Amino acid sequence: MSYSGIGRRLREFYEYKVKSTRDLLLQGELGFLLGGIIEEVTGRNPYFWYRQKAGKDRFVTRSVRDHEMWIDLYDRGLSRHLFIRGVHEREATEAYRDALLNLRGTVDEKITVLEVGANIGYYVLEEAQVLGNTASIIAFEPDPQNQELLERNVAHNGYTDQVELSTKAVDTTSGERTFHRSTHSNWNRLEQDDETGNVDQLVDSYPVETTNLDDFLFEREIDPNAVGALRMDLEGHELHVLEGMDEILQADEPMVLFVEFHPAFVGRESYESAISMLESHGFEITFADRSLEVLDIDSFDRLRSVHGSHVRVIFSR
């Protein structure tokens, strides 16, 4: 392993283990901390048993950046991360906000935002706050548990007029697919041909209605040129979504595109195909990072060479 790789592992250990432990102790959450440690070893969390016996709700509120969010303590993914740290993907969040602010300054018309895989609304709240009344946000979220918290968070923060929920999953084509739920809500995914990614954490499955984005806009009579921002993080399903939004990609209005790619999950060919597709449609790279490392990437060739489980990229056109 290179020195840079060792340094990144050390930063990750500090950020996700040492700092998280410190933050929980400072918050007086010793029970939550001990329960999490025991859960890592045994797979069971006695803290949740205690909360149930004490009649305490699994849903709690936490300050998350400039908002207050309802989160699910039983979710081992995004909710737990927000409960501990109060922020998610800090550098990427700031870069996305900057890109949206720049978009707002250059577009006079109403901005349609497509939030694909909205989860419980972390990025939805950021989009609504930055773009204000200029935004019409369509949040796609097929998981019922996430939908409930998403709606609560949107309403709790006063963004109901700006945000619409769609319970459909976004895919290459419209139809029906099997959806898998995970112990980590941000690892939920549509069924794939190959078992890639965090499949050992999948706990439930059921059919969901799917749509591709071009079909969705056509049915809703939304001009593809009105789409000013699109964000997605789909555990390796990115190329499938891109292949179903050709009219959006061919539009000629300014657009911000925020994608978390998963090269190790989908294979090099699929990853590089997605990158080439965006390059061919005139997008430019404005930000890229992975884990706790902001990447110095200014070309599509360098982006194609990235390896690992994920890389977050913000493009603009």
C-alpha positions, -999 to +999 in steps of 0.1 A: +000+000+000+013+035-009+020+062+017-010+081+004-032+050+009-019+045+044-026+082+051-062+079+039-068+048+060-055+067+091-077+097+083-107+074+079-099+056+112-097+090+130-128+104+114-151+074+117-138+057+148-118+081+171-138+113+163-171+096+163-164+081+197-154+115+210-185+132+196-208+106+212-192+110+246-195+148+243-232+144+235-237+122+266-246+092+244-226+065+262-254+040+259-255+045+221-217+042+219-216+010+239-245-005+220-227+002+187-195-015+199-214-046+210-233-046+177-201-047+157-190-079+175-223-097+180-247-082+154-272-073+182-275-039+199-287-040+235-292-002+235-322-006+212-336-033+235-333-008+264-350+019+244-379-004+236-383-015+272-382+022+283-409+031+257-386+054+237-391+060+200-367+047+174-371+080+156-354+111+170-345+146+158-309+159+153-295+191+141-279+184+107-261+215+093-288+242+090-317+219+095-333+196+120-339+161+107-359+131+119-337+100+118-341+063+125-317+051+152-322+015+140-308+023+105-271+014+105-265+036+075-271+073+068-294+080+099-268+066+123-240+086+106-261+118+109-269+111+145-232+108+154-217+136+132-245+159+121-232+161+086-227+137+056-200+140+029-189+174+041-167+184+012-190+171-014-220+188+002-202+222+002-191+217-034-227+208-045-241+239-027-216+261-045-226+245-079-263+251-071-256+287-061-238+293-093-267+277-112-293+299-094-273+329-105-273+320-141-308+307-147-339+329-146-366+302-150-379+277-126-353+250-119-364+213-119-343+192-096-343+154-099-331+137-067-327+100-076-324+079-044-334+107-020-333+085+011-345+105+041-338+139+025-303+151+035-295+165+000-332+174-007-330+199+022-298+213+009-313+218-026-344+234-012-325+258+010-300+269-017-324+272-046-353+285-026-386+291-044-368+289-078-367+251-073-392+223-081-376+192-065-388+157-075-375+132-050-375+096-061-374+071-032-389+036-035-383+024+001-414+030+023-394+036+055-372+062+038-403+078+023-419+083+057-388+101+071-383+120+038-418+134+040-414+143+077-381+160+071-394+181+042-425+192+061-406+197+094-383+222+076-410+240+057-402+228+021-435+210+013-443+235-015-409+229-032-407+191-030-427+163-045-421+126-037-422+099-063-422+063-050-409+049-082-373+036-087-354+051-116-340+026-142-332+023-178-367+014-187-402+018-172-418-013-157-413-034-126-381-046-108-372-063-075-360-038-049-336-049-021-336-033+014-304-032+035-296-028+071-280+004+059-307+025+042-282+042+018-272+007+006-307-002-007-306-011-044-325-025-073-318-062-081-288-067-103-276-096-124-243-098-105-239-098-067-218-067-063-215-042-035-228-046+000-250-076-007-243-092+027-263-065+043-295-070+023-324-081+045-357-078+024-369-076-011-402-067-029-414-055-063-414-018-072-425+003-101-397+017-122-394+046-146-367+061-168-363+098-165-372+107-200-405+088-197-412+104-164-407+139-178-428+132-208-457+119-187-455+150-165-451+173-195-418+187-181-394+201-206-360+183-203-344+218-207-360+227-173-339+201-155-311+222-139-298+197-113-298+160-109-282+140-081-279+102-077-262+076-055-275+042-064-250+016-053-238+008-089-270+016-108-257+049-123-252+038-159-288+023-160-302+058-150-280+076-175-291+053-203-327+063-196-322+101-197-309+107-232-332+138-237-320+153-205-284+148-215-290+163-249-307+195-235-286+226-240-295+246-208-271+249-178-271+218-156-254+205-124-250+167-122-239+151-090-232+113-092-216+089-068-200+062-090-191+027-078-163+014-100-155-016-079-192-027-079-200-024-116-167-032-133-144-010-154-164-012-186-196+000-171-179+028-151-159+040-181-190+039-203-209+062-179-179+086-178-176+087-216-213+093-219-211+125-198-180+136-216-197+132-250-226+155-238-203+184-230-201+182-192-171+194-173-157+181-140-160+206-111-153+184-081-144+149-072-137+130-039-138+096-023-139+088+014-120+117+030-099+125+000-106+154-024-092+144-057-073+166-080-090+156-112-095+180-141-099+156-171-121+127-180-091+105-187-079+109-151-114+103-138-116+070-158-084+058-140-100+061-105-104+028-087-123+019-055-157+013-041-169+048-048-161+082-062-183+113-059-182+137-089-200+170-096-203+179-133-215+211-148-227+221-183 
